[in-house]
Amino acid sequence: MIKLAIVGTGGMAHAHARSYEAIKGCKIVAAVDVDPKRVEAYAKEFNIPETYTSVQDLIKHSDFDAASVVTPDAFHVPCALPLVKAGKHVLCEKPLAPIAKEAKKLVDAVKKTKVINMVNFSYRNSSALHKIHDLVAKGKLGRIMHFEAHYLQTWLTSPVWGDYKTSPQWLWRLSTAHGSKGSLGDIGVHIVDLTSFACADSIKQVNGQLKTFKKVKGDRIGEYKLDANDSSFMRVELNGGGLGTISTTRWATGQPNSLALLLYGDKGAVKLDLDKSYNEFEACMGKDVKTATWKTISCKNTPNMWQRFIKSIKTGKNDASDFERGWQVQKYLDACIASDKAGKAVSIR
Ligand SMILES: NC(=O)c1ccc[n+]([C@@H]2O[C@H](COP(=O)([O-])OP(=O)(O)OC[C@H]3O[C@@H](n4cnc5c(N)ncnc54)[C@H](O)[C@@H]3O)[C@@H](O)[C@H]2O)c1
C-alpha cells in the first residue's frame, strides 16, 4: 500500500484526492495546509486521519511514501524540495516553479535522491495527444511545417468558476507578488507542453508578447496587485524548423476552458480539440492528403497522471512527465517573458 500526503488542500486538491481514491494500492494518510480550518474540512471530506499545517511537521511526524504538492505556484519548490530531500516521491502541480532557475533546484535534488518525480501536465490525460505524438515521431505527418495552438479561459468575464474579485483562489493568479506568472504561467505551461510534445520536438526560439488589461480601479484588490499577464502570444520556431503560434487568455468570453491544436506536416495534418474529446482527433494523412479529406481517429483511454504516478512508484520507472520536463517547459515560458521585455526573439539556452 502506497501511503500518500496531500500538500495544499484548496480547489485542485479535490481532484487529487478523488483520483487517488479511485486507484487500488494507495491511500491518503495525511493532508497539509497553512490554513488549519481548510485542512480539517478537507480531511473530514476525504476521511484522512492526519492533518498538519506545514510540510516540515508532516515530514517529522507522519509515515508516508509520496506526496502531491497542490499549493499555489510560488510554494511548489519550498514544499517539494524538503519532501524530495526526505526521500518522498512527489507529484507536483504545474508550473514546477515560477521560473526555470527555481525548477532546476528540484531537478538537481531528484537526481541525488532518485525519487519518482512528476509534474501534473493534466492534458497528457488525452489519449489523442499521445497518438498524435506517436504519429509525428514515426514521421507519418512528414516534416512539421506549421502549427496553431491556444488555451482559452473566460474567468475574467464570466463567473463560471466563482467571482475572481472576491476569491483568493483566483486573486493569487492575478498577482506577481504572489508568485504568479499570469495566464502564461498558469495555462501557457499546459499548452506549451502539449504543443511541443505533440510536435515531438523542442523549441529553438520564442518571440513573445504579454498583456495585462485594466480590470479594477487602482489595479488592486486588497493585498493583491493585479499586475500578472492576462493574455500571451508566442511565435515559436522548433529545432526541426517548424513555425507556429501558441496563445493564451483569460478574456475568452464564452470559453470556460478550451484547448486546441492544429498541426500541419508536409505529409499529413491533425486537429485536436479537447473541448470535443480527449480520445478523438481529426486527421488528414496518407492518400487522403491528395483530396484534402479529414477522418476522425478514435483512441483507447490512456492512464491519467495520478495512475501514472502510482505506477511509476510501483515499477520504479519514472513517467516522462518528470521534473526535467517541467524545467524544460519553464525555460520556454521564461524565454517568452524575456522576449516580451526585450521586444525581440529569444533563443532557448
Ligand atoms: N493541472 C491542472 O490542470 C491544474 C488545475 C488547477 C490548478 N492547478 C494548480 O494547482 C495548484 C493549486 O491551485 P488551486 O486552484 O487549488 O489553489 P487554491 O488557492 O484553491 O489552493 C491552494 C491551497 O494551498 C494552501 N497553501 C498555500 N501555501 C501553502 C504552503 N506553504 N503549505 C501548504 N499549503 C499551502 C492554501 O491555503 C490553499 O488552501 C496551483 O499550482 C495551480 O496552478 C493545476
Ligand as a Chemical Component Dictionary entry (heavy atoms), coordinates in Angstrom:
data_LIG
# 
_chem_comp.id                   LIG 
_chem_comp.type                 NON-POLYMER 
_chem_comp.pdbx_formal_charge   0 
_chem_comp.three_letter_code    LIG 
# 
loop_
_chem_comp_atom.comp_id 
_chem_comp_atom.atom_id 
_chem_comp_atom.alt_atom_id 
_chem_comp_atom.type_symbol 
_chem_comp_atom.charge 
_chem_comp_atom.model_Cartn_x 
_chem_comp_atom.model_Cartn_y 
_chem_comp_atom.model_Cartn_z 
_chem_comp_atom.pdbx_ordinal 
LIG N1  N1  N 0  -3.060 20.562 -13.503 1  
LIG C1  C1  C 0  -4.147 21.303 -13.609 2  
LIG O1  O1  O 0  -4.887 21.176 -14.558 3  
LIG C2  C2  C 0  -4.458 22.307 -12.539 4  
LIG C3  C3  C 0  -5.734 22.851 -12.393 5  
LIG C4  C4  C 0  -5.963 23.772 -11.365 6  
LIG C5  C5  C 0  -4.921 24.157 -10.537 7  
LIG N2  N2  N 1  -3.675 23.627 -10.731 8  
LIG C6  C6  C 0  -2.540 24.020 -9.880  9  
LIG O2  O2  O 0  -2.794 23.555 -8.562  10 
LIG C7  C7  C 0  -2.212 24.461 -7.614  11 
LIG C8  C8  C 0  -3.273 24.887 -6.599  12 
LIG O3  O3  O 0  -4.300 25.571 -7.277  13 
LIG P1  P1  P 0  -5.719 25.759 -6.560  14 
LIG O4  O4  O 0  -6.642 26.303 -7.564  15 
LIG O5  O5  O -1 -6.085 24.531 -5.833  16 
LIG O6  O6  O 0  -5.355 26.910 -5.500  17 
LIG P2  P2  P 0  -6.105 27.257 -4.136  18 
LIG O7  O7  O 0  -5.730 28.651 -3.818  19 
LIG O8  O8  O 0  -7.543 26.870 -4.251  20 
LIG O9  O9  O 0  -5.460 26.219 -3.088  21 
LIG C9  C9  C 0  -4.140 26.306 -2.664  22 
LIG C10 C10 C 0  -4.083 25.835 -1.212  23 
LIG O10 O10 O 0  -2.708 25.785 -0.810  24 
LIG C11 C11 C 0  -2.621 26.288 0.537   25 
LIG N3  N3  N 0  -1.243 26.704 0.791   26 
LIG C12 C12 C 0  -0.635 27.884 0.483   27 
LIG N4  N4  N 0  0.660  27.857 0.862   28 
LIG C13 C13 C 0  0.871  26.639 1.413   29 
LIG C14 C14 C 0  2.013  26.018 1.990   30 
LIG N5  N5  N 0  3.189  26.653 2.033   31 
LIG N6  N6  N 0  1.883  24.782 2.510   32 
LIG C15 C15 C 0  0.680  24.130 2.459   33 
LIG N7  N7  N 0  -0.446 24.673 1.923   34 
LIG C16 C16 C 0  -0.333 25.904 1.383   35 
LIG C17 C17 C 0  -3.646 27.400 0.581   36 
LIG O11 O11 O 0  -4.013 27.715 1.900   37 
LIG C18 C18 C 0  -4.793 26.780 -0.233  38 
LIG O12 O12 O 0  -5.663 26.034 0.580   39 
LIG C19 C19 C 0  -1.640 25.615 -8.429  40 
LIG O13 O13 O 0  -0.262 25.430 -8.604  41 
LIG C20 C20 C 0  -2.346 25.510 -9.768  42 
LIG O14 O14 O 0  -1.564 26.002 -10.850 43 
LIG C21 C21 C 0  -3.441 22.716 -11.694 44 
# 
loop_
_chem_comp_bond.comp_id 
_chem_comp_bond.atom_id_1 
_chem_comp_bond.atom_id_2 
_chem_comp_bond.value_order 
_chem_comp_bond.pdbx_ordinal 
LIG N1  C1  SING 1  
LIG C1  O1  DOUB 2  
LIG C1  C2  SING 3  
LIG C2  C3  SING 4  
LIG C2  C21 DOUB 5  
LIG C3  C4  DOUB 6  
LIG C4  C5  SING 7  
LIG C5  N2  DOUB 8  
LIG N2  C6  SING 9  
LIG N2  C21 SING 10 
LIG C6  O2  SING 11 
LIG C6  C20 SING 12 
LIG O2  C7  SING 13 
LIG C7  C8  SING 14 
LIG C7  C19 SING 15 
LIG C8  O3  SING 16 
LIG O3  P1  SING 17 
LIG P1  O4  DOUB 18 
LIG P1  O5  SING 19 
LIG P1  O6  SING 20 
LIG O6  P2  SING 21 
LIG P2  O7  DOUB 22 
LIG P2  O8  SING 23 
LIG P2  O9  SING 24 
LIG O9  C9  SING 25 
LIG C9  C10 SING 26 
LIG C10 O10 SING 27 
LIG C10 C18 SING 28 
LIG O10 C11 SING 29 
LIG C11 N3  SING 30 
LIG C11 C17 SING 31 
LIG N3  C12 SING 32 
LIG N3  C16 SING 33 
LIG C12 N4  DOUB 34 
LIG N4  C13 SING 35 
LIG C13 C14 SING 36 
LIG C13 C16 DOUB 37 
LIG C14 N5  SING 38 
LIG C14 N6  DOUB 39 
LIG N6  C15 SING 40 
LIG C15 N7  DOUB 41 
LIG N7  C16 SING 42 
LIG C17 O11 SING 43 
LIG C17 C18 SING 44 
LIG C18 O12 SING 45 
LIG C19 O13 SING 46 
LIG C19 C20 SING 47 
LIG C20 O14 SING 48 
# 
